[in-house]
Amino acid sequence: MALSAGSLKDRARAALALSLAAYALDVPLEHLREGRRNPDASLARHVAMYIAHVTFGMSAGRVASAFDRDRSTVHHACALLESRRDDPRFDKWLEALERSAAAAPAPFLTTGVSA
């Protein structure tokens, strides 16, 4: 089954959020993709889902689809991170990640561009 253009964009946003979270938490990206039961990898996945939802404006359903998770998992991740934002250091760190994700340029489309 082919993915729609919207689904492809959502998956690209999810990949960007995962890469950013993995880098910021010093977790190898492959640990996030392998689904290892590792607290650091779980936090990175939660951060990535949160960024996709908050920064990219994706609904919980779209985030769930892009991350191959259930919507309840997305809601759980977002609730956990919202509760951690009471810590000023964590809040500042998460704000920096949100700004980084928001600053990423849109994909460069080369279709129809002549050299």
Secondary structure, DSSP 8 states (H G I E B T S, - for coil): ----HHHHHHHHHHHHHHHHHHHHTT--HHHHHHT---HHHHHHHHHHHHHHHHTS---HHHHHHHTT--HHHHHHHHHHHHHHTTSHHHHHHHHHHHHHHHHS------TT---
